[in-house]
């Protein structure tokens, strides 16, 4: 007897039916289809029970489809090119019903799922009690769930081992490391196994729905639990075999990375691992197409692949050999043969050390395209997804390479002739060399190699932008000596100069993904003439260009305002920004959504009113915000003048010679002898520029509206700005970076 069941929402007057290849299923004649039933408690589940005579059939399987019909005789066939099917069985001999679970209407599975409605006594051959015993402990996948009649990978393994081993499957639904650990002593005592296969999943630990910030803690709990089960197995004199990680239909790329981390860890524990993952996953941690029944479970084909991944030679052992494996110390080092006899690779699993030995007379370049080597690493999966640094050489000479998620080399590495180079995984490297970590997050490690050398390890796949506005990093670098640091290997690359002052980081540095960059002390800060760039309006164009150049820092007073009259700018600076944000001089224009200034008519603000404000009835919160913002911006203005060694003031928009002369005079008064230059950017003749020292003019227009509308135009303007600054001798090597929070300075 078979019970066919399917989940199918229906409308009033509709019902579900079944038609297929056997006489009991109507032989594809919809007038002879079998009508299914439902009820109020189980809807939308529909089912029917049928006795199907299979012995006269020539076919090896029974094929069928579901139909949705209504009272008007209209028929909707299930979509899909392929029919549903089940293998021929003889349920009558079991005196039980085979429940055919067909999932959802309209979604035929490539492989069927069926199970008996009650436990069936096994008809396995009489087991020799003197034979060694294999015990499986795991979850629903180890039980065979979602395979036909629960004949999953464990059932297949039991069949092939039946002549040599006793076999018992102690897995249960929903098992996780905590529940298995609690039941393990009783199971061991009851079964007295010689070999224990431990098969658990991160899926049952909740990885698929775990918040990102908790995923590493979940992984560590899972791995710790597995290691405890391995230790418990060995302590009782049994030989542990570990089932590897496998996919889940709701995983994503983040989960994939966690799986690869756990997979790499498993291979370092010195026990055999059934490495299912490479055969089953689709590249982001989910099941390959056609091998799963639901997100958590493989179908019969998936179980077949899991069985085929098992190295059956693991079971070519007699009693003494099993006992020896049970007490054998974990394998600490393995050697991976490479085709060329002059080059060898050995890996210390415990310490995650890799040694390349080149006994030949010419160099070898290890690259990601060396397929023979990569295949061997892929099959073993023993290297962590991490960065490995060279052990023997001193600071600034440490070379490195990185390992991708699947345990493959992803960066080139040169092995000189007659050399043996040892590399250590980053966490072990820092411990071995006693290098203090001064900052760490999930991607970035900043460590103090010595008092004059700082190293930054970027384990992510994107460039890290490290700047003074990142308060934790800025403060962490206070532990280094004050001064100017540079990348000794590539000092001319932009953003490879680090400036450290009394309050920590005072410059922006960039570290590419999957790399290690060192910054070595060069000189005192006073030996570099640092240039502070301060925009003076007329709109936000300069701010936008500095942003694209990544020369920007926290905002200055004129960055986000409109100042159409250069005379207003000069007067505001001369008055130490007093009254710039004074509510008595501010007026909100509702039609233009701008705040205008009555004292300086060319000054207006467009970014101060927020969506939650009600400017027509209450400007109080807006005035309060402006006071906070512009007080801080004016303090930065004076701080930059006070602390930088030179200044570059930049102004866009039209000007007249008298107003330029007035501005230069007032800037000179405020700068009190500090060197400064004025850069004017406007589409007008250079003849309009008064002949003044250190005033530069470029007949260019940088339109912020066009920049917002056209990214290519924005980049073109940025390239021009970069060229101008380079001509003026300004680069990341001498750029002054103003911190966001500064001590209140007295105006110059």
C-alpha positions as CSV (number, residue, x, y, z in Angstrom):
1,X,0.0,0.0,0.0
2,X,1.2,3.5,-0.9
3,X,0.1,6.8,0.5
4,X,0.7,9.6,-2.0
5,X,0.6,13.1,-0.4
6,X,1.2,16.6,-1.7
7,X,0.8,20.1,-0.4
8,X,-1.5,22.0,-2.7
9,X,-3.5,25.2,-2.0
10,X,-6.9,25.2,-3.8
11,X,-9.9,27.4,-4.3
12,X,-13.5,26.5,-3.5
13,X,-14.6,23.8,-5.9
14,X,-11.1,22.6,-6.8
15,X,-9.6,19.3,-5.9
16,X,-6.3,17.4,-6.5
17,X,-6.0,14.2,-8.4
18,X,-3.3,11.8,-9.5
19,X,-2.7,10.0,-12.8
20,X,0.2,7.9,-13.9
21,X,1.7,4.9,-15.7
22,X,0.0,2.0,-13.9
23,X,-3.6,0.7,-14.1
24,X,-4.1,1.8,-10.5
25,X,-3.1,5.3,-11.5
26,X,-5.2,5.4,-14.7
27,X,-2.5,4.8,-17.2
28,X,-2.4,8.5,-18.0
29,X,-6.1,8.7,-18.7
30,X,-7.4,11.7,-16.7
31,X,-10.9,10.3,-16.8
32,X,-9.5,7.5,-14.6
33,X,-7.5,9.7,-12.4
34,X,-7.4,9.1,-8.6
35,X,-8.9,11.8,-6.6
36,X,-7.1,12.8,-3.4
37,X,-8.7,13.9,-0.1
38,X,-8.0,16.5,2.5
39,X,-9.6,17.8,5.7
40,X,-9.8,20.9,7.9
41,X,-7.0,19.8,10.2
42,X,-4.5,18.9,7.5
43,X,-5.3,21.2,4.6
44,X,-3.5,22.1,2.3
45,X,-2.1,18.5,2.5
46,X,-3.9,16.2,0.0
47,X,-3.5,12.4,0.1
48,X,-4.7,9.1,-1.1
49,X,-3.9,5.4,-0.3
50,X,-3.5,3.0,-3.2
51,X,-2.5,-0.6,-3.6
52,X,-0.3,-0.8,-6.7
53,X,0.4,-4.2,-8.2
54,X,4.0,-4.0,-9.4
55,X,5.1,-7.5,-10.3
56,X,3.6,-7.5,-13.9
57,X,5.2,-4.3,-14.8
58,X,8.2,-4.2,-17.1
59,X,9.3,-0.7,-16.1
60,X,11.6,-0.3,-13.2
61,X,9.8,2.8,-11.9
62,X,6.3,4.1,-11.6
63,X,5.7,7.5,-13.1
64,X,2.9,10.0,-12.4
65,X,1.7,13.6,-12.1
66,X,-0.7,15.5,-10.0
67,X,-3.6,17.5,-11.4
68,X,-5.7,20.3,-10.1
69,X,-9.3,20.1,-11.3
70,X,-12.5,22.0,-10.7
71,X,-16.3,21.4,-10.9
72,X,-16.3,22.6,-14.5
73,X,-14.0,19.9,-15.7
74,X,-11.0,22.2,-16.2
75,X,-7.7,20.5,-15.6
76,X,-4.3,22.0,-14.6
77,X,-1.4,19.7,-15.0
78,X,1.7,20.1,-12.8
79,X,4.4,22.1,-14.6
80,X,7.7,20.6,-15.5
81,X,9.1,18.5,-18.3
82,X,9.7,15.5,-16.1
83,X,7.2,13.2,-14.4
84,X,7.3,12.3,-10.7
85,X,8.4,8.8,-10.1
86,X,9.0,6.1,-7.5
87,X,10.9,2.9,-7.7
88,X,9.1,-0.4,-7.7
89,X,8.7,-1.8,-4.2
90,X,6.7,-4.5,-2.5
91,X,5.3,-2.8,0.5
92,X,2.9,-5.8,1.2
93,X,5.9,-7.8,2.4
94,X,6.6,-5.3,5.1
95,X,3.0,-5.1,6.2
96,X,3.3,-1.3,6.2
97,X,2.3,1.7,4.2
98,X,4.9,3.5,2.1
99,X,4.3,7.3,2.5
100,X,5.3,9.1,-0.7
101,X,6.1,12.6,0.4
102,X,5.9,14.7,-2.8
103,X,6.4,18.2,-1.2
104,X,4.6,21.0,-3.1
105,X,2.2,20.8,-6.1
106,X,3.9,22.2,-9.1
107,X,7.4,21.5,-7.8
108,X,8.3,17.9,-8.8
109,X,11.5,16.6,-7.2
110,X,14.1,14.9,-9.4
111,X,14.3,12.0,-6.9
112,X,11.4,10.6,-4.8
113,X,11.2,10.7,-1.0
114,X,9.3,7.9,0.7
115,X,9.3,6.2,4.1
116,X,7.3,3.6,6.1
117,X,4.5,4.7,8.3
118,X,5.9,2.7,11.2
119,X,9.2,1.2,12.1
120,X,10.2,-1.9,10.1
121,X,12.3,-4.7,11.5
122,X,15.5,-5.0,9.6
123,X,16.1,-8.1,7.6
124,X,19.9,-7.8,7.7
125,X,21.9,-10.9,7.8
126,X,22.8,-12.4,11.2
127,X,25.7,-10.4,12.5
128,X,28.7,-12.0,13.9
129,X,29.0,-10.6,17.4
130,X,32.8,-11.0,17.3
131,X,33.1,-8.6,14.4
132,X,34.1,-5.0,15.1
133,X,31.2,-2.6,15.4
134,X,30.6,0.7,13.6
135,X,28.4,3.3,15.3
136,X,27.1,6.4,13.6
137,X,26.0,9.4,15.7
138,X,24.5,12.3,13.8
139,X,21.4,14.1,12.8
140,X,18.6,13.6,10.3
141,X,20.9,13.5,7.3
142,X,22.8,10.6,8.9
143,X,19.4,8.9,9.5
144,X,18.8,9.1,5.7
145,X,16.0,11.6,5.8
146,X,14.7,12.7,2.4
147,X,16.2,9.6,0.6
148,X,13.9,6.9,-0.6
149,X,12.9,4.6,2.3
150,X,15.7,6.3,4.3
151,X,18.3,4.5,2.3
152,X,20.8,7.3,2.8
153,X,24.6,7.3,2.9
154,X,24.6,5.4,6.1
155,X,22.4,2.6,4.7
156,X,24.7,2.3,1.7
157,X,27.7,2.1,4.0
158,X,26.1,-0.5,6.2
159,X,25.4,-2.6,3.1
160,X,28.9,-2.6,1.9
161,X,30.4,-3.3,5.4
162,X,27.8,-6.0,6.4
163,X,30.2,-8.9,5.9
164,X,32.9,-7.4,8.1
165,X,31.3,-5.2,10.6
166,X,28.4,-4.9,13.0
167,X,26.6,-1.6,12.2
168,X,24.4,0.6,14.3
169,X,23.0,4.0,13.5
170,X,22.2,6.0,16.7
171,X,21.4,9.3,14.9
172,X,18.3,11.2,15.7
173,X,16.3,14.1,14.3
174,X,17.5,17.6,15.3
175,X,20.7,16.4,16.8
176,X,23.4,19.1,17.5
177,X,26.7,18.9,19.3
178,X,25.1,19.7,22.7
179,X,22.5,16.9,22.5
180,X,25.0,14.3,21.1
181,X,27.5,15.1,23.9
182,X,24.8,14.6,26.5
183,X,23.7,11.2,25.1
184,X,27.2,10.0,24.1
185,X,28.2,8.3,27.3
186,X,25.0,6.2,27.4
187,X,25.3,5.3,23.7
188,X,28.9,4.3,24.0
189,X,28.2,2.2,27.1
190,X,25.2,0.5,25.4
191,X,26.7,-0.2,22.0
192,X,30.5,-0.6,22.8
193,X,31.5,0.4,19.3
194,X,35.0,0.1,17.9
195,X,34.6,2.8,15.3
196,X,32.5,5.9,15.8
197,X,31.4,8.1,12.8
198,X,30.5,11.5,14.1
199,X,28.2,13.3,11.5
200,X,26.8,16.7,12.6
201,X,26.1,19.9,10.8
202,X,26.3,23.6,11.3
203,X,22.8,23.8,10.0
204,X,21.4,22.3,13.2
205,X,23.5,24.7,15.2
206,X,21.5,27.5,13.5
207,X,24.1,28.9,11.1
208,X,21.6,29.8,8.3
209,X,19.8,32.3,10.5
210,X,22.6,33.4,12.8
211,X,23.5,37.1,12.8
212,X,26.8,37.8,11.2
213,X,28.4,39.1,14.4
214,X,27.6,35.8,16.1
215,X,28.7,33.4,13.4
216,X,32.3,33.0,14.5
217,X,31.2,32.2,18.1
218,X,28.7,29.6,16.8
219,X,31.5,28.1,14.6
220,X,33.8,27.9,17.6
221,X,31.2,26.2,19.8
222,X,30.5,23.7,17.0
223,X,34.2,22.9,16.6
224,X,34.8,22.7,20.3
225,X,31.9,20.2,20.6
226,X,33.2,18.1,17.8
227,X,36.7,18.0,19.4
228,X,35.1,17.0,22.7
229,X,33.3,14.1,21.0
230,X,36.6,13.0,19.4
231,X,38.3,13.0,22.8
232,X,35.4,11.1,24.4
233,X,35.6,8.5,21.6
234,X,39.3,8.0,22.0
235,X,39.0,7.9,25.8
236,X,36.8,4.9,25.5
237,X,39.2,3.1,23.2
238,X,37.2,3.6,19.9
239,X,38.4,5.0,16.6
240,X,36.8,8.3,15.6
241,X,35.9,9.2,12.0
242,X,34.5,12.7,11.4
243,X,31.8,13.5,8.9
244,X,32.7,16.8,7.2
245,X,30.6,19.9,6.6
246,X,27.9,19.9,4.0
247,X,25.6,22.5,2.4
248,X,22.3,24.0,3.3
249,X,19.7,25.5,0.9
250,X,19.6,28.8,2.9
251,X,23.3,29.5,3.2
252,X,24.9,32.4,1.5
253,X,28.5,33.5,0.8
254,X,29.1,34.5,4.4
255,X,28.0,31.0,5.6
256,X,30.2,29.5,2.9
257,X,33.2,31.1,4.4
258,X,32.3,29.8,7.8
259,X,32.0,26.3,6.4
260,X,35.4,26.5,4.7
261,X,36.9,27.7,8.0
262,X,35.4,24.7,9.9
263,X,36.4,22.3,7.1
264,X,40.0,23.5,7.2
265,X,40.0,23.2,11.0
266,X,38.7,19.6,10.9
267,X,41.7,18.5,8.8
268,X,44.1,19.7,11.6
269,X,42.6,17.4,14.3
270,X,44.4,14.3,13.3
271,X,41.3,12.2,12.5
272,X,40.0,10.9,9.2
273,X,37.4,13.4,7.7
274,X,34.7,12.4,5.2
275,X,35.1,15.4,2.9
276,X,31.6,15.8,1.5
277,X,31.7,19.5,0.8
278,X,33.5,19.7,-2.5
279,X,31.1,17.2,-4.1
280,X,27.9,18.8,-2.8
281,X,28.2,22.6,-2.8
282,X,27.3,25.1,-5.6
283,X,30.0,27.7,-4.8
284,X,28.2,29.7,-2.1
285,X,27.4,26.9,0.4
286,X,24.1,25.6,-1.0
287,X,23.3,22.2,-2.5
288,X,24.1,21.6,-6.1
289,X,21.1,21.6,-8.3
290,X,19.2,18.3,-8.4
291,X,20.7,16.7,-5.2
292,X,18.4,18.1,-2.4
293,X,14.9,17.6,-1.3
294,X,14.6,20.6,1.0
295,X,17.1,23.2,2.3
296,X,18.3,20.9,5.1
297,X,18.4,17.5,3.4
298,X,19.9,15.9,0.3
299,X,17.7,13.6,-1.8
300,X,18.6,10.1,-2.8
301,X,21.1,11.4,-5.4
302,X,22.7,13.6,-2.8
303,X,23.0,10.7,-0.4
304,X,24.6,8.6,-3.1
305,X,27.2,11.3,-3.6
306,X,27.8,11.4,0.1
307,X,28.4,7.7,0.2
308,X,30.8,7.9,-2.8
309,X,32.9,10.5,-0.9
310,X,33.7,7.9,1.8
311,X,37.1,6.4,1.6
312,X,36.2,2.7,2.2
313,X,39.9,1.9,2.9
314,X,39.3,3.5,6.3
315,X,37.5,0.3,7.2
316,X,40.2,-2.1,5.9
317,X,41.2,-2.7,9.5
318,X,41.3,-5.7,11.9
319,X,40.8,-5.5,15.6
320,X,44.4,-4.7,16.5
321,X,44.6,-2.1,13.8
322,X,41.4,-0.4,15.0
323,X,42.7,-0.3,18.6
324,X,46.0,1.1,17.4
325,X,44.1,3.9,15.5
326,X,42.0,4.6,18.5
327,X,45.1,5.4,20.6
328,X,47.3,6.8,17.9
329,X,48.4,10.4,18.4
330,X,47.0,12.9,15.9
331,X,49.1,13.3,12.7
332,X,51.0,16.5,13.1
333,X,52.7,16.8,9.8
334,X,52.1,15.7,6.2
335,X,54.0,16.0,3.1
336,X,52.3,16.7,-0.2
337,X,54.4,15.4,-3.2
338,X,54.8,17.8,-6.1
339,X,55.6,16.6,-9.6
340,X,59.1,18.1,-9.8
341,X,61.4,16.2,-7.4
342,X,63.3,19.4,-6.6
343,X,60.4,21.0,-4.9
344,X,58.6,19.7,-1.9
345,X,55.8,20.9,0.4
346,X,55.2,19.9,4.0
347,X,52.4,21.1,6.3
348,X,52.4,21.1,10.1
349,X,48.7,20.6,10.9
350,X,48.8,21.6,14.5
351,X,50.8,24.8,14.1
352,X,49.5,25.6,10.6
353,X,53.0,25.9,9.2
354,X,53.9,25.4,5.6
355,X,57.4,24.7,4.3
356,X,58.5,24.9,0.7
357,X,61.9,23.4,0.0
358,X,63.6,24.0,-3.3
359,X,66.7,21.8,-3.7
360,X,67.1,22.7,-7.4
361,X,69.3,25.3,-9.1
362,X,66.5,27.6,-10.4
363,X,63.6,29.4,-8.8
364,X,60.0,28.2,-8.6
365,X,57.1,30.5,-8.7
366,X,54.0,29.1,-6.9
367,X,51.0,30.6,-8.5
368,X,47.2,30.1,-8.3
369,X,47.3,28.6,-11.9
370,X,49.5,25.7,-10.8
371,X,46.7,23.2,-11.2
372,X,48.5,20.0,-10.1
373,X,49.5,21.6,-6.8
374,X,46.1,23.3,-6.3
375,X,44.2,20.0,-6.9
376,X,46.2,18.3,-4.2
377,X,45.5,21.1,-1.7
378,X,41.8,21.1,-2.7
379,X,41.5,17.4,-2.1
380,X,43.0,17.6,1.3
381,X,41.5,20.9,2.4
382,X,44.0,21.3,5.2
383,X,45.0,24.9,5.0
384,X,43.1,27.6,6.7
385,X,41.5,30.5,4.8
386,X,44.1,33.0,6.1
387,X,47.4,34.7,5.4
388,X,50.7,32.9,6.0
389,X,53.9,34.9,6.8
390,X,57.5,33.9,6.4
391,X,59.1,32.8,9.6
392,X,62.9,33.3,9.2
393,X,63.5,36.7,7.8
394,X,63.4,39.9,9.8
395,X,60.8,42.7,9.8
396,X,60.1,44.3,6.4
397,X,61.5,41.2,4.7
398,X,58.7,38.9,5.8
399,X,57.1,37.6,2.6
400,X,53.6,36.2,2.7
401,X,51.0,34.3,0.7
402,X,47.3,33.9,1.2
403,X,44.9,30.9,1.1
404,X,41.4,31.2,-0.3
405,X,38.2,29.8,1.1
406,X,38.7,26.3,-0.5
407,X,42.2,26.0,0.9
408,X,44.0,27.0,-2.3
409,X,46.9,29.3,-2.8
410,X,45.6,32.7,-4.2
411,X,48.8,34.8,-4.3
412,X,52.1,34.2,-6.1
413,X,55.1,33.1,-4.1
414,X,58.7,32.9,-5.2
415,X,60.9,30.0,-3.9
416,X,64.6,30.8,-4.6
417,X,67.0,27.9,-5.5
418,X,68.6,26.1,-2.5
419,X,66.1,27.6,0.0
420,X,63.7,26.1,2.5
421,X,61.1,28.7,3.4
422,X,58.7,28.3,6.3
423,X,55.4,30.2,6.5
424,X,53.2,30.4,9.5
425,X,49.4,31.2,9.6
426,X,48.9,34.7,10.8
427,X,47.6,34.0,14.3
428,X,50.4,31.5,15.0
429,X,52.9,33.9,13.5
430,X,52.0,36.7,15.9
431,X,52.2,34.3,18.9
432,X,55.5,32.7,17.8
433,X,57.2,36.1,17.4
434,X,55.5,37.6,20.5
435,X,54.2,40.5,18.4
436,X,51.6,42.6,20.4
437,X,48.3,43.3,18.6
438,X,47.3,46.9,19.1
439,X,44.1,46.7,17.0
440,X,42.0,43.8,15.7
441,X,38.6,43.2,14.1
442,X,37.3,40.4,11.9
443,X,39.3,41.5,8.9
444,X,42.2,43.7,10.1
445,X,45.1,43.2,12.4
446,X,47.5,46.0,13.4
447,X,50.6,44.8,15.3
448,X,53.7,46.4,16.7
449,X,56.7,44.7,15.2
450,X,59.0,46.9,17.2
451,X,59.1,50.5,18.4
452,X,59.7,51.8,14.9
453,X,57.8,49.3,12.7
454,X,54.0,48.7,12.6
455,X,52.5,45.9,10.5
456,X,48.9,45.9,9.1
457,X,47.4,42.6,7.9
458,X,44.2,42.9,5.8
459,X,42.5,39.5,5.6
460,X,39.5,40.8,3.7
461,X,39.1,41.0,-0.1
462,X,38.7,44.8,-0.3
463,X,41.1,47.7,0.3
464,X,41.0,49.0,3.9
465,X,40.9,52.7,4.3
466,X,42.5,53.6,7.6
467,X,42.1,57.2,8.6
468,X,42.1,59.5,11.7
469,X,38.3,59.6,11.9
470,X,38.4,55.9,12.8
471,X,38.8,56.6,16.5
472,X,39.7,53.1,17.7
473,X,42.6,52.8,15.2
474,X,43.7,56.4,15.8
475,X,44.0,55.8,19.5
476,X,45.6,52.4,19.1
477,X,48.5,53.9,17.2
478,X,49.4,56.1,20.1
479,X,51.4,53.1,21.3
480,X,53.9,53.8,18.5
481,X,56.6,56.4,18.6
482,X,55.5,59.8,17.1
483,X,56.9,60.4,13.6
484,X,56.6,59.7,9.9
485,X,56.4,56.0,8.8
486,X,56.6,54.7,5.2
487,X,56.1,51.4,3.5
488,X,59.8,50.4,2.9
489,X,58.9,48.1,0.0
490,X,56.7,50.5,-2.0
491,X,57.1,54.0,-0.5
492,X,55.9,55.9,-3.6
493,X,52.5,54.3,-3.8
494,X,49.8,56.8,-2.6
495,X,48.6,56.4,1.0
496,X,51.7,54.4,2.1
497,X,52.9,57.2,4.4
498,X,51.7,57.0,8.0
499,X,51.9,60.0,10.3
500,X,51.6,59.4,14.1
501,X,51.3,62.2,16.5
502,X,50.5,62.6,20.2
503,X,46.9,61.7,19.7
504,X,47.7,58.7,17.4
505,X,47.1,58.4,13.6
506,X,47.2,61.7,11.7
507,X,47.1,60.5,8.1
508,X,45.1,58.2,5.9
509,X,46.7,54.9,4.8
510,X,45.3,52.2,2.5
511,X,46.0,48.5,2.7
512,X,44.9,46.3,-0.3
513,X,42.9,43.1,0.4
514,X,44.7,39.9,1.3
515,X,48.0,41.6,1.9
516,X,50.5,42.6,4.7
517,X,51.9,46.1,4.6
518,X,54.7,47.4,7.0
519,X,55.3,51.0,7.9
520,X,58.8,51.8,9.1
521,X,59.8,54.9,11.0
522,X,61.5,57.5,8.8
523,X,61.8,60.8,10.7
524,X,60.1,63.2,13.1
525,X,56.9,64.9,12.1
526,X,58.7,68.3,12.2
527,X,60.9,67.2,9.3
528,X,58.0,67.0,6.9
529,X,56.3,70.2,5.8
530,X,52.7,69.1,6.0
531,X,50.2,71.0,3.9
532,X,46.6,71.6,5.1
533,X,44.0,72.0,2.3
534,X,41.1,74.3,3.3
535,X,38.2,74.9,0.9
536,X,36.7,78.4,0.8
537,X,33.6,77.8,-1.3
538,X,31.8,79.0,-3.4
539,X,30.0,75.7,-3.5
540,X,30.8,72.1,-2.5
541,X,32.9,71.3,-5.6
542,X,36.2,71.3,-3.7
543,X,34.9,69.1,-1.0
544,X,33.6,66.6,-3.6
545,X,36.9,66.5,-5.4
546,X,38.9,66.0,-2.2
547,X,36.4,63.2,-1.4
548,X,37.1,61.4,-4.6
549,X,40.9,61.9,-4.1
550,X,40.4,60.6,-0.6
551,X,42.2,63.7,0.6
552,X,39.1,64.7,2.6
553,X,38.7,64.7,6.3
554,X,36.0,66.2,8.6
555,X,34.3,69.2,7.2
556,X,35.5,72.8,7.3
557,X,33.0,75.8,7.5
558,X,32.6,76.5,3.8
559,X,32.5,72.9,2.6
560,X,28.7,72.5,2.6
561,X,27.6,76.1,2.1
562,X,27.1,78.4,-0.9
563,X,29.1,81.6,-0.8
564,X,28.6,83.5,-4.0
565,X,30.5,86.6,-2.9
566,X,34.2,86.3,-2.2
567,X,34.0,89.4,0.0
568,X,31.7,87.6,2.4
569,X,34.2,84.8,2.8
570,X,37.0,87.3,3.6
571,X,34.8,89.1,6.1
572,X,33.6,85.9,7.8
573,X,37.2,84.8,8.3
574,X,38.2,88.2,9.5
575,X,35.3,88.0,12.1
576,X,36.5,84.6,13.3
577,X,33.2,83.1,12.0
578,X,31.3,85.0,14.6
579,X,27.6,85.3,13.6
580,X,28.0,82.7,10.7
581,X,25.4,80.5,12.4
582,X,23.7,83.2,14.6
583,X,19.9,82.6,14.4
584,X,19.3,86.4,14.4
585,X,20.9,86.6,10.9
586,X,19.3,83.4,9.5
587,X,16.1,83.1,7.5
588,X,14.5,80.0,6.1
589,X,13.1,80.2,2.5
590,X,10.5,77.4,2.3
591,X,10.2,77.6,-1.5
592,X,13.9,77.1,-2.1
593,X,14.4,74.9,1.0
594,X,17.5,77.0,1.9
595,X,18.6,79.1,4.9
596,X,19.8,82.6,3.9
597,X,22.1,84.9,5.9
598,X,21.0,88.5,6.2
599,X,24.4,89.9,7.2
600,X,26.3,88.1,4.4
601,X,23.8,88.0,1.6
602,X,25.9,85.7,-0.5
603,X,25.9,83.0,2.2
604,X,23.3,80.2,2.3
605,X,22.8,76.7,3.7
606,X,21.0,73.8,1.9
607,X,21.9,70.8,4.1
608,X,20.7,71.8,7.6
609,X,17.0,71.1,7.5
610,X,16.2,67.4,8.0
611,X,13.1,65.4,7.2
612,X,12.0,65.2,10.8
613,X,12.1,69.1,11.1
614,X,9.2,71.5,10.9
615,X,11.1,74.7,9.8
616,X,7.9,76.7,9.2
617,X,6.9,76.4,12.9
618,X,10.1,75.6,14.9
619,X,13.6,76.3,13.8
620,X,15.0,75.7,17.3
621,X,16.5,72.1,16.7
622,X,18.0,73.4,13.4
623,X,19.7,76.3,15.0
624,X,21.0,73.9,17.7
625,X,22.5,71.5,15.1
626,X,24.0,74.4,13.2
627,X,25.7,75.7,16.3
628,X,27.2,72.3,17.1
629,X,28.3,71.6,13.5
630,X,29.7,75.0,12.6
631,X,31.4,75.5,15.9
632,X,33.3,72.3,15.3
633,X,34.0,73.2,11.7
634,X,35.4,76.6,12.6
635,X,37.6,75.0,15.4
636,X,39.0,72.7,12.7
637,X,39.7,75.7,10.5
638,X,41.8,77.4,13.2
639,X,43.4,74.1,14.3
640,X,44.6,73.4,10.7
641,X,46.1,76.9,10.5
642,X,47.8,76.4,13.8
643,X,49.1,72.8,13.4
644,X,49.9,72.5,9.7
645,X,53.2,73.7,8.4
646,X,51.8,75.2,5.2
647,X,48.3,76.0,4.0
648,X,46.5,75.8,0.6
649,X,43.2,77.7,0.5
650,X,41.1,76.6,-2.5
651,X,38.3,78.7,-4.0
652,X,36.0,78.0,-6.9
653,X,33.7,80.5,-8.6
654,X,34.1,84.0,-10.1
655,X,36.1,86.7,-8.5
656,X,37.3,90.3,-9.0
657,X,40.9,91.4,-8.4
658,X,40.0,93.7,-5.4
659,X,38.2,91.0,-3.6
660,X,41.1,88.6,-4.1
661,X,43.5,91.2,-2.8
662,X,41.2,91.7,0.2
663,X,41.0,88.0,0.9
664,X,44.8,87.5,0.7
665,X,45.3,90.4,3.1
666,X,42.8,89.0,5.7
667,X,44.2,85.4,5.4
668,X,47.7,86.8,6.0
669,X,46.5,88.5,9.1
670,X,45.0,85.3,10.5
671,X,47.9,83.1,9.5
672,X,50.4,85.4,11.3
673,X,53.4,84.6,9.0
674,X,52.6,80.9,8.4
675,X,53.2,80.2,4.7
676,X,50.0,79.8,2.6
677,X,48.9,79.7,-1.0
678,X,45.6,80.6,-2.6
679,X,44.3,78.4,-5.4
680,X,41.6,80.0,-7.6
681,X,39.6,77.7,-9.9
682,X,37.2,79.7,-12.2
683,X,36.5,79.8,-15.9
684,X,37.8,83.4,-16.4
685,X,40.9,85.0,-17.7
686,X,44.1,84.9,-15.6
687,X,44.4,88.6,-16.4
688,X,41.7,89.1,-13.7
689,X,44.1,87.7,-11.1
690,X,46.0,90.4,-9.2
691,X,49.8,90.0,-9.2
692,X,50.3,88.6,-5.8
693,X,52.8,86.1,-4.4
694,X,51.5,82.5,-3.9
695,X,48.2,83.1,-5.7
696,X,47.5,80.5,-8.4
697,X,44.7,80.5,-11.0
698,X,43.5,77.7,-13.3
699,X,40.8,78.6,-15.8
700,X,38.6,75.7,-15.0
701,X,35.0,75.1,-14.0
702,X,34.1,72.3,-11.6
703,X,30.3,72.2,-11.5
704,X,29.0,70.2,-8.5
705,X,25.6,69.7,-10.1
706,X,27.1,68.0,-13.1
707,X,29.3,65.9,-10.8
708,X,26.2,64.6,-9.0
709,X,24.5,63.8,-12.4
710,X,27.5,62.4,-14.3
711,X,30.0,60.2,-12.5
712,X,32.4,60.3,-15.4
713,X,32.5,64.1,-15.3
714,X,33.2,63.9,-11.6
715,X,36.1,61.6,-12.2
716,X,37.5,63.8,-15.0
717,X,37.4,66.8,-12.6
718,X,39.1,64.7,-9.9
719,X,41.9,63.8,-12.3
720,X,42.4,67.5,-13.1
721,X,42.5,68.4,-9.4
722,X,45.0,65.6,-8.7
723,X,47.3,67.1,-11.4
724,X,47.0,70.6,-10.0
725,X,47.8,69.4,-6.5
726,X,50.8,67.4,-7.8
727,X,52.1,70.5,-9.6
728,X,51.9,72.3,-6.2
729,X,53.9,69.5,-4.6
730,X,51.1,68.1,-2.5
731,X,50.6,64.3,-2.1
732,X,49.7,61.8,0.6
733,X,53.4,62.1,1.8
734,X,52.9,65.6,3.0
735,X,49.2,66.1,3.5
736,X,48.0,67.4,6.8
737,X,44.9,65.6,8.2
738,X,42.8,67.5,10.6
739,X,41.2,65.2,13.3
740,X,37.4,65.4,13.8
741,X,37.6,66.4,17.4
742,X,40.2,69.0,18.1
743,X,41.1,71.2,21.2
744,X,39.5,74.5,20.8
745,X,42.0,76.8,19.2
746,X,42.4,80.6,19.5
747,X,42.0,82.2,16.1
748,X,45.2,83.4,14.5
